[in-house]
Amino acid sequence: MPVQFVARGKVPVSKGWKAVYADADEDAEGEAAAEDGGADNPVPALVAQQGLTVQSGSVLSKMTKAPSRYKQATLVRELERLGIGRPSTYAAILNNITARGYVREDGKGFLFAEASGESIVDKLVTRFQFIDLDYTRKLEDELDAIARGKAVYGRVVATAYDRLTAELGALRSAAGAGHT
């Protein structure tokens, strides 16, 4: 079982404002120590493989929390953050995943994956590059470059088309061999 050691402390580089307010120096140190969890001692310089003696220890029990479910608005914000889609495409994305039954919306507006949606994603992940967020983001950046006149439409689209054609060909070959 991995063990994590934590050392807390501080070493002021300069007195700063404390040089002017000598009385406040002790009060500020006490407040800072309370904020740092009581660490008002300097952390000594350590060397790799140096033996240390433990002065105290405690076992922490931390529970992880699952990420919150998306609502339509939070899903759009996440797509924006990831650089996937455009404002003009968000409504179509949401309509497609809900109308096709890939996700459902509960009474509070939270989105839940349906079995069909999970199955499709599982099959796409191992077979198609376009499911990868980095690939999608890069392709959208290239499409934006076309719009700005910085890339050639034919080259960008041909590259994406060739990749998709190759992936579909590999899928057909696997299906013909009895692997799906």
Salt bridges, closest charged atoms under 4 A:
ASP25 OD2 - LYS15 NZ 3.56
GLU78 OE2 - ARG81 NH2 2.72
GLU114 OE2 - ARG104 NE 3.29
ASP134 OD1 - ARG137 NH1 2.58
GLU140 OE1 - ARG86 NH1 2.79
GLU142 OE2 - LYS138 NZ 3.70
ASP144 OD2 - ARG86 NH2 2.58
